[in-house]
Amino acid sequence: MPQWRLFRKYDLSKTEDRLKAIIVVSGLVLAAFLLTAGAVKTTMSPEFCGKCHVMAPEYTTWKASSHLNIACTDCHIKPGLGNLIVHKMSAVKELYLYFTGTYDRPIQMSHDLEDEICMSCHSVNRGFTPSGDLIIPHDKHAARDVKCVECHSGVAHGNIVARELTKDGKYEVWTAEFGKKQMTKDYSEPKMNTCLDCHINPKKYGVKNVDGVTQACEACHTQISMPPDHKVADFGTSHGKLAAQNLDYCNKCHSYSLEAKDILLDDPVARYARGNVFCYECHQKRPEGHGDKWRMTHKKGVTGGDVSGCLICHNNEKPTPQHKAVPTYCIKCHGQQGEGTEPGDDGKQDGSSSSGKTTFKKYHPSGWRTYHPTIVKEKGASNEGCWNCHETNHCADCHTNKL
């Protein structure tokens, strides 16, 4: 074969020719090694990543980040020669996808960065310098297996994929200036909203064997403490009155968790509470005062038809996800006729409300206690009947001593 002509002039039976052949082969191997090493080094540079137009969002945000002096591969390839080799082999597939235009859009990692990558530079044993009066016990978070990226996901790229900024594929807009705008502290630094969300529901963030963490201000701040008016015994149920008097007072501290501003409600307090994660996460839980008999006794808490307090969490009509309301809604019981019954109390509104004032039509007419067993026997107490409004243990209130 023509490519082997170089070796035909060597007589490998001769020592001199064998040495020459060894030198030539060694030179070729060395050249191949140097070329490969050079290619690996070149492809590991951030500038190489930046030459690909589809990587412009990632490259420009990295250039504006605190990780500017950290190469892409330092974070995106696990430590070790074996991991480097595996990565470079998989990169061949990425080249194929790129040149055939079949790569996924938007470009995003298929997995979160593991802590060992972060810990190759950082350590929970060294001192941290969080800004302001913050208390950040990283060692306690690490002990509970809270992953670094749970808090610091925006440190290098400002969460541009989660914010859907790369979804449209318009890579030409990703100039250095545009990338810098996406790396302000609002997008790159941990959000207090994430802190509170994890403290309220640790399992959502993969924390095991912990049901909840303190939400006290002084647990995370050295110069902020709970206001005196928050320390009253019934604040959990009475704080709504304070909010109604001055919503700006609440917003001074809780604006950090205000996310949704398009809640379609007339009441500004209800609109704020449903759009604020701090309020919403708590309001989704059943209050202590809503006991087993609450369905039948809740009317005692409605004075003069004022249900404004109820409508902070509940809708009058069946809610949609955009309403940020709990599943139980007023007209589920008040706005429909009970199975086998006739409407009672004619002339009253049918579950309608205005300015927080609501009156409801009753569908159990006079004498219902006497003849309801007949209806139950005929129709049954199904989820579409009695159980649609009543608790399943409601019958026992009267029948316990007779059954």
N, C-alpha and C positions, 0 to 999 in steps of 0.2 A: 504494500500500500504506500502511496506517495508520502504520507505523513511519517512513515517510518524510515525514509531514506537517510535521515540524519544518523540513524544508528547502524546502517548497513556498513559504513566504512570502519566500524569498530569490530575488531576481532576479540570477542570476550574471553577467548582462551589466553589472551596476552594480558599480563598484569597492567601494563601501561594503558591499554585500551579500556580495561575494566575501570581503572581510576578515572579516565576521561568520561566514561559513561556515567559513573557515579556523580561526578561533578556536574555534568549537564542535567541529570535528573534532579539532583539536589537544587540546582539553580531554578529549574522549572517549578519544583515544589515550593521553594522559597518565594518565587515571584507570585505564584498562585496564592500563597498564604498572605503575602503583603497586599495583593490586590483585594483579597477577601476582607482582610483587616481594615484596609482603607475604606472599602465599601460599607462595612459595618459601622465604622466610626462616622462616616459621612451621613449615613441614614439614621444615626442616633442623635444627630444635632437638631435642635429646634428649628433652625433655619431650613433644613431639609423638609421638615413637616410643613413649614409655612409656604413652601413652593407649590404645594398642592392647593388649588383654589377652594376645594371643598373643606379644607381645614382652616380657612381664613378666620372663622369665628373663634375657634379654639386658640389659634396663634395670636390674634390681636388681643384677646382677653388675657392670655398668659403674659404677654408683653407688658400689660398694665397691672399685673398682680404682684403680690408680695413674694411670689415664687419665681420672679423673673430670672434669677440666677440659678434656678434648678432646672436641669434638662427634663424634657418630656419623659424620656425613658427612665429617669430616676424614680418617677412615680408610677408609670404605666407598665413597667416590667419588674417583676419580683427580683429581689437580690439573688445572685448566684449565676454561674456560667450556664448551668443546665436550663434555667429559665430563659436566659438570653437566646440560647440555641433554639428552644421551642418557639419563642416569639418570632425569631427571624424566619423560621420555617413557615409559620402561619402567615407571615407578611407576604409570602408569595401569593397566597390566596387573595390578600387584600389588593395586590397589584392587578390580579386578574379581574376582580370585581370593579376596580377603578377604570381599567381600559375598556371593559365591556359595558360600563355604565349601569351595572346591576347592584351596586352597593346600596345599603339601607339608608333611607333619609327619614328624619334627621340622623346624622351620625351621633352615636352615643355608645357608652360602654355597656356591655351586657352584664356587668357585675360591679359592685361597690369596691373601692380600694380597701385593701385589708390593712389593719392597724400596723402590721410589721413593716409596711412600706413607710408609713409616717414615722414610726419609731426608729427607723434607721437614721433619722436626723433629730427628731424630738425625743423627749423623755419626760415622764411624769415626775421624775426625781429632781429636775431642775426648777428654778423659780420661774413663775410666769408673771407677766406684767399686763394684765387686763386693764383697760382704760377705766377712768372714773373710780367709783367706789365698789366695783364688782368683786365678789368672792367666787372664785372658780376652783373648786377642789377637784382637779383632774384625777388625782389618785383615787378618790372615792368613785368617780364615774368609771374609771378603768376597772376597778374592783367589781363593779356591777356589770361589766362587759358592755358598757355603752361605747359604741364604735365612734372613732374620730369623725367619720363623715356624717354622722347624725347631726353634729353641730357645725362642722366646718366644710360642708359640701360645696360652698361657693367660693372657697379661698383662692382657687386657681382660675376658674372660668365663670364665676358669677351665676351659676345655675342657669346658664342660657338655654339648655335643653328643656329643663323643667318649666322655664318661662316661655317655651315654645318660640323662641326668637330665631331659631334656625329651621323651622318647619317649612317655610315658604321656599327655601333653596335660593334665595337672593344673596349670593355670597359677595357680590360686587359692592354691597353697602358696608361691608365689614372693613372699614379703614381703621387706621390706628386711633383716630379720634373717636370713632364710633365704638370701638372696643373699649376704650378708656371710660366712656360714659356708662358702660355696662358693668364696670368694676368699682362703683362707689360702695361705701360701707353698707348701704341698704341691701346690696346684693351679694357682697363678698364676705361680710362678717356674720357671725351667728346672730339669730334673731331671738329676742326675749320671748316672742310668741312660741318658738320651738321649745324653749326652756319650760314654759308653763304647760304646754301641751304634753310634754314628756312627764312632768311632775304629776299632772292630773291622770294620765293614762300611760304608765311606764311600759305596759305590755305591747303597746302600739309600736314602740321603738326597740322591741326585742329584749327588754329587761325582765328577767324572770324572778319569781318569788317576791315581788314588790307590788302591792296594790295601789300605792299612792305615795307621793313625797310632799313634804311641807311646801306650802305656797306663801308662807310668811315673808314679807318684804325683807326683814332683817336676816333671813337665811342666805340671801344673795347680795345684799347691799349693806355697806357699813354706815351709810349716812341717811338711810331711808327707813322709817319705821311705820307701823300701821297707825293711821290717824285715830284719835280718841273716839270719834263717833263711829268707828268700825268695831270697837271693842265691846259694844253693848250686847247683852245676852241674846237678843232676838234679831241681831243684824242680818242673819241669814234670810229672814222672812220680811224684815222691815226696810231693807236697803232700797227697795223699789220706790218708796216714798221720797227718799233722799234724791234719787235719780230724777224723779218727776219734778222736783223743785229746782234742780240745777244740774243738768246733764253735763255741762262743761266741767263741773267739779269732778265727775267720774272720769272724764276724758283726759284730765291732766295726767293721770297715772296709767290709765288703761288704753290709751290711744294706740299703743304698740301692737295690740292684738285685733285692731279693727281691720277686718279684711273685706267683707262684702258690704258695699254701700248702695246696692240696688234692690234692697228688700222692699217690696211693694206693700207698705203699711202706712196708715195715716198717723198712728201714734209714734212720735219721735223716740220715745223710750223703748218701745217694742222693736222698732226698726234698728236702733243702736244695739240692743241686747242680742238680737238675732244675727247681726253682722259682726259681732265681737266674739272671737273664739273664747276669751276668758269667761265671758258671760254664758255663751252658748254651751260650752262643755259641761258646765255645772247645771244649767237648766235642762239638759237632756236626761238628768238623773231624777228619779222620783223623789220628791221632797219627803222629809220625815213626817210632816204633818198630813201627808196623803196616805192614810192607813188603809186597811183592808176594806173598810166600809165607806171609803171616800166617795164612791159614785153616788151613794144614797145620802151622804151628809154634806157634800160640797156646797149645796145651795145655802147652807148656814153662813158660809164665808163670803157670800155675795150680798152686799148691802145695797138695797134699793136698786137692784138690777145692774150695779156697776161691776162689770167683768173685765175692766181694764187690766187688773192684775193677772187674770187668767190668760188674757190674750198676749201676754209677754211670751208665753211658751206655746199656747194652743192657738189653733185657727178656729174660726167659726165654721168654715167649710173645709172639705177634705184638702189637706195641704199637698203641695208639690215639693220636690227637693229644693227648689229655689226659695221656698218660704222659710226654710230653716226652722220648722216647727216640729213638735213632738207628734207622734202618729195619732193620738187621741184628739178628736175635734168635736165641737159642740153639737152640730146637727146630726152627728152619727146617732145620737139618742133623741135629741130634742126636735129634730126636724123631720121625723118620719113616724108613720103610724105603726103602733105595735101590732104584731100578728094577731088577727082575730079580734081586734078591738075597734071601737069607734072613737073619734076625736072627742076630747072633753075640753072644757073651758073655751068655748067659741069666742072669737073676737080678739084673742091675743095674737101677737105676731108669731110667725112660724120660724123661730130661731134666727130672727134678724137682729142686727145690732147697729147702733149709731152712737158715735162718740163714747164708746165704752159702755153704753146702756143697752141692755138686752132683756127681752121678755120672751118666754118660750111657751108654746102650746103644749098642754098635757094630753097624752093619748090614752090614759087609763081613766075612764069615766067613773062616776059615782057607783058604788057597789062592786067595784072590780075585785076586792078581796074575797067577796062571797062567791062569785061565779068564775074566777080565773082558773080553778082546777079543771073545769070542763074544757076550757080552751087548751090548757097544757096537755090534757089527756088526748085531745084530738090532733093537735099540731106538734106537740113535743116541745121541749125546752132546748132548742138548737142554737147554734151561733147566729142564725138568721132570725131567731125569735127572741126569747128572754135574754139569752147570754149576750146578745148584741149590745144591751145597755146595762144589764145587771151582772154582778159578780156571780160566779158559780156557787158560792157559799151563801148567797142571799136568802135562799129558801129556808135555810137552817135558823134564821132569825125568829121565825114563827113556828116552824114544824119540828124543831129538835125534840121537844117534850111530847110530841104526839106520834112520832114515827117509831 
